[in-house]
Amino acid sequence: MTFPWTLECSACVPIRTRAADGLPGVCESCGAPYLVRYAAPPKPAAKALLGERPWTIWRYLEWLPLAAGENPVTLGEGGTPLLAAPRLGARYGFEEIWIKEEGINPTGSFKARGLAAAVTRAVLGGARQFVVPTAGNAGVALAAYATRAGVPARVYAPATTPQTILAQIRGFGGDLVLLDGHIGDCGKAARAFAAETGAVDVSTLREPYRIEGKKTLGLELAEQLDWTLPDAIVYPTGGGTGLIGMWKAFQELRASGWVDGGLPRMYSVQATGCAPVIAAFESGVDRCTPWPNPRTVAAGLRVPGPLGDRLMLQALRESGGGAVAVSDEALTAAAREMQTVEGVDAAPEGGAAMAGAVELLRRGLIRRGERVVVFNTGAGWLYRA
């Protein structure tokens, strides 16, 4: 099959490309992530087709890596609400702040978007087994989507992962292996398992399609705002596929003529106990130094050495945005406020995004009258025993 997209190395100079057939991983030359590049962007007239389609990520068919005649592996992911937060806005001084509520996805988090796309393409490419390291939610999503596809999945998770999340992984049929240590240790185990068994490793950015699924965060946001974009996006950052995917989506939307004007400033929020992206951004370097002894109650932010560090830092700087770290106390309090003030059952990572937005406003990096979107990336109930 000839695909209407190719894969482009995100680091090689000159740019290295390869065909999209088979089961691609990282660049064979330098080990950097591949990015999907489409032969032609959808025409603005294609917007008219959206009204006939259900609110899942696959409504954006022309923007996604699905060839003619192919069917996705889906559980109805996407179509999450964009909620105004007027009481929190009034409390902290925002004139217009919104919460993108990802906790209502089929597996309780935004990970459903990326794993739906990754599993779809891998199964169509011939995958017979999957493996992933996880801080929690990616493992739940892979277990569910692999089961949906009828393919077994091995999941490596830190023993400190919240028990409800571990129960969800097991409940969806995942072959769960617990390890002492952090997600980096789980990543090593997952790569060894993949090398030994031929399982497809769907770790963050070790295959090119999770980004495409996460890209729908940006596509959906643009449509919900009537094909305009916010001034600032505040995003809790672990592995970074959502941040990278949205920045890719916004650039593609502008190039295709689907949106006009400037692009949002992208802000990364991490926990003070694990903040490699913030440290790199503030130091002016283009790669992260692995964070020693990462500690935070926000399991999804406990990523000490993200593979996508260079792409994240590039998005922050190209957009004119920035990065901020918040304490566990601040993110926990903010998640509780989102629940009790606005009725949003925020995960700790969502609390980090809200606490980060408040801090950015305090510093003057976000202005009172700007339109701000904060991402709650998962459901708070997953973190409660």
Residue pairs with C-beta under 8 A, 6 or more apart in sequence:
1 21
1 67
3 19
3 20
3 21
3 65
3 67
4 38
4 39
4 40
4 67
5 20
5 36
5 37
5 38
5 39
5 65
6 17
6 18
6 19
6 20
6 36
6 37
6 39
7 17
7 18
7 19
7 20
7 24
7 34
7 35
7 36
7 37
7 208
8 15
8 16
8 17
8 34
8 35
8 36
8 37
9 15
9 16
9 17
9 27
9 29
9 30
9 32
9 33
9 34
9 35
10 27
10 32
10 33
10 34
10 35
10 310
10 311
11 27
11 30
11 32
11 310
12 27
12 29
12 30
12 32
16 27
16 29
16 30
17 37
18 24
18 28
18 34
20 36
20 65
21 125
22 125
22 126
23 122
23 125
23 126
23 127
23 200
23 207
24 34
24 207
24 208
25 201
25 206
25 207
26 32
26 33
26 34
26 205
26 206
27 33
27 34
32 310
33 205
33 206
33 208
33 211
33 307
33 308
33 311
34 207
34 208
35 208
35 211
35 248
36 65
36 208
36 209
36 211
36 212
38 63
38 252
41 252
41 255
41 256
42 62
42 63
42 256
42 258
43 256
43 257
44 256
44 257
44 258
46 62
47 227
47 258
49 62
50 59
50 60
50 223
53 59
53 61
54 76
54 79
55 78
55 79
56 74
56 76
56 77
56 78
56 79
57 64
57 77
57 78
57 79
57 113
57 116
57 117
57 213
57 216
57 220
58 64
58 66
58 72
58 74
58 78
59 78
59 79
60 216
60 219
60 220
63 215
63 216
63 219
63 249
63 252
64 117
64 212
64 213
64 215
64 216
65 117
65 121
65 209
65 212
66 72
66 120
70 120
70 124
72 116
72 117
72 120
73 116
73 119
73 120
73 123
73 145
73 148
73 149
74 116
74 120
74 148
75 106
75 107
75 112
75 116
75 144
75 145
75 148
76 106
77 105
77 106
77 112
77 113
77 116
77 213
78 105
78 112
78 113
78 216
78 220
79 220
80 100
80 101
80 102
80 104
80 105
80 220
81 100
81 101
81 104
82 98
82 99
82 100
82 101
82 221
82 224
82 225
82 373
83 98
83 99
83 100
83 101
83 342
83 344
84 96
84 97
84 98
85 94
85 97
85 98
85 99
85 338
85 341
85 342
85 344
85 374
87 341
87 342
88 94
88 97
88 337
88 338
88 341
88 342
88 354
89 95
89 96
89 97
91 337
91 341
92 357
92 358
92 361
93 361
93 368
94 357
94 361
94 366
94 368
94 372
95 368
95 369
95 370
96 369
96 370
96 371
96 372
97 357
97 372
97 373
97 374
98 230
98 371
98 372
98 373
98 374
99 338
99 342
99 344
99 350
99 354
99 373
99 374
99 375
99 376
100 217
100 221
100 373
100 374
100 375
100 376
101 344
101 376
102 109
102 110
102 217
102 375
102 376
102 377
102 378
103 109
103 344
103 345
103 346
103 347
103 350
103 376
103 377
103 378
103 379
103 380
104 379
105 111
105 112
105 113
106 112
106 144
107 115
107 137
107 140
107 141
107 144
107 145
107 168
107 172
108 137
108 140
108 168
108 378
108 379
108 381
108 382
109 137
109 140
109 141
109 300
109 347
109 377
109 378
109 379
109 382
110 137
110 214
110 217
110 242
110 375
110 377
110 378
111 137
111 138
111 140
111 141
111 378
112 141
112 144
112 145
113 213
113 214
113 216
113 217
114 138
114 141
114 209
114 210
114 211
114 212
114 213
114 214
114 241
114 242
114 245
115 138
115 141
115 142
115 144
115 145
115 202
115 210
115 213
116 141
116 145
116 213
117 209
117 210
117 212
117 213
118 202
118 207
118 209
118 210
118 213
119 127
119 130
119 142
119 145
119 146
119 148
119 149
119 151
119 202
120 149
120 209
121 207
121 209
122 130
122 200
122 202
122 207
122 209
123 149
123 151
127 151
127 200
128 151
128 198
129 151
129 152
129 153
129 154
129 197
129 198
129 199
129 200
130 142
130 146
130 151
130 152
130 153
130 154
130 199
130 200
130 201
130 202
131 153
131 154
131 155
131 156
131 190
131 193
131 194
131 197
131 199
131 200
131 201
131 202
132 138
132 139
132 142
132 153
132 154
132 155
132 156
132 190
132 201
132 202
132 203
133 155
133 156
133 157
133 183
133 186
133 187
133 189
133 190
133 203
134 140
134 142
134 155
134 156
134 157
134 161
134 169
134 183
134 186
135 157
135 158
135 161
135 183
135 238
135 299
135 300
135 301
135 302
135 303
136 157
136 161
136 162
136 165
136 299
136 300
136 382
137 165
137 300
137 377
137 378
137 382
138 204
139 155
139 157
139 161
139 165
139 169
139 174
139 176
140 165
140 168
140 169
140 172
140 174
140 382
142 153
142 155
142 174
142 202
143 153
143 155
143 168
143 169
143 170
143 171
143 172
143 173
143 174
144 172
146 152
146 153
146 173
146 174
147 153
147 172
147 173
152 173
152 175
153 173
153 174
153 175
154 174
154 175
154 177
154 190
154 193
154 199
155 169
155 174
155 175
155 176
155 177
156 177
156 179
156 186
156 187
156 189
156 190
156 193
157 165
157 166
157 169
157 176
157 177
157 178
157 179
157 186
158 178
158 179
158 180
158 181
158 182
158 183
158 185
158 186
158 299
158 302
159 178
159 179
159 180
160 299
161 178
161 299
162 299
162 382
162 383
162 384
162 385
163 385
164 381
164 382
164 383
164 384
164 385
165 299
165 382
165 383
166 176
166 178
168 382
169 176
170 176
177 189
179 185
179 186
179 189
182 294
182 302
182 303
182 304
183 302
183 303
183 304
184 290
184 303
184 304
184 305
187 203
190 201
190 203
191 201
191 203
193 199
194 200
194 201
200 207
201 207
202 210
203 307
204 210
204 239
204 240
204 241
204 303
204 306
204 307
204 308
205 211
205 239
205 240
205 241
205 244
205 307
205 308
205 311
206 307
210 241
210 245
211 241
211 244
211 245
211 248
212 245
213 245
214 241
214 242
214 244
214 245
214 246
215 245
215 246
215 248
215 249
215 252
216 245
216 249
217 242
217 245
217 246
217 249
217 375
218 245
218 246
218 247
218 248
218 249
218 250
218 253
219 249
219 253
221 229
221 230
221 246
221 373
222 228
222 229
222 249
222 250
222 253
222 258
222 259
227 258
227 259
228 259
228 261
229 250
229 253
229 259
229 261
229 262
229 263
229 264
230 264
230 370
230 371
230 372
230 373
231 264
231 265
231 366
231 367
231 370
231 371
231 372
232 264
232 265
232 266
232 267
232 321
232 360
232 366
232 370
232 371
232 372
232 373
233 246
233 264
233 265
233 266
233 267
233 321
233 372
233 373
233 375
234 267
234 269
234 353
234 354
234 356
234 357
234 360
234 366
234 372
234 373
234 374
234 375
235 242
235 243
235 246
235 266
235 267
235 268
235 269
235 353
235 375
236 269
236 270
236 298
236 300
236 301
236 349
236 350
236 352
236 353
236 356
236 375
236 377
237 243
237 268
237 269
237 270
237 277
237 301
237 312
237 323
238 270
238 300
238 301
238 302
238 303
238 306
238 349
239 303
239 306
239 307
239 308
240 268
240 277
240 306
240 308
240 309
240 311
240 312
241 308
242 375
242 377
243 266
243 268
243 312
243 315
243 316
244 308
244 311
244 312
244 315
246 266
247 263
247 266
247 315
247 318
247 319
250 259
250 263
250 264
251 263
253 259
254 260
254 263
263 319
264 319
264 321
264 373
265 319
265 320
265 321
265 322
266 315
266 316
266 319
266 321
267 316
267 321
267 322
267 323
267 324
267 356
267 357
267 360
267 365
267 366
268 277
268 278
268 281
268 312
268 316
268 321
268 322
268 323
268 324
269 323
269 324
269 325
269 326
269 352
269 353
269 355
269 356
269 357
270 276
270 277
270 278
270 301
270 323
270 324
270 325
270 326
270 352
271 296
271 297
271 298
271 301
271 302
271 325
271 326
271 327
271 328
271 331
271 352
272 296
272 325
272 326
272 327
272 328
273 294
273 295
273 296
273 302
273 328
274 291
274 294
274 295
274 296
274 301
274 302
274 303
274 304
275 291
275 325
276 288
276 289
276 290
276 291
276 303
276 304
276 305
276 306
276 309
277 288
277 306
277 309
277 312
277 313
277 316
277 323
278 323
278 324
278 325
279 288
279 289
279 291
280 286
280 287
280 288
280 289
280 309
280 313
281 313
281 316
281 317
281 322
281 323
282 323
285 313
286 310
286 313
286 314
287 309
287 310
287 313
288 305
288 306
288 309
288 313
290 304
290 305
291 304
291 305
292 304
294 302
294 303
294 304
295 302
296 302
296 328
296 348
297 328
297 331
297 332
297 348
297 383
298 328
298 331
298 347
298 348
298 349
298 351
298 352
299 348
299 383
300 347
300 348
300 349
300 377
300 378
301 348
301 349
301 352
306 312
315 321
316 322
316 323
322 360
322 365
324 356
324 359
324 360
324 363
324 365
326 334
326 352
326 355
326 356
326 359
328 348
330 351
330 355
330 359
331 348
331 349
331 351
331 352
331 354
331 355
332 348
332 351
333 351
333 355
334 346
334 351
334 352
334 354
334 355
334 358
335 346
335 347
335 348
335 350
335 351
335 354
335 380
336 351
337 351
337 354
338 344
338 345
338 346
338 350
338 351
338 354
338 376
339 345
339 346
339 380
344 350
344 376
345 379
345 380
345 381
346 354
346 376
346 380
347 376
347 377
347 378
347 379
347 380
347 382
347 383
348 380
348 383
349 376
349 377
349 378
350 374
350 375
350 376
350 377
350 378
350 380
353 374
353 375
353 376
353 377
354 374
354 376
357 366
357 372
357 374
360 366
361 367
361 368
366 372
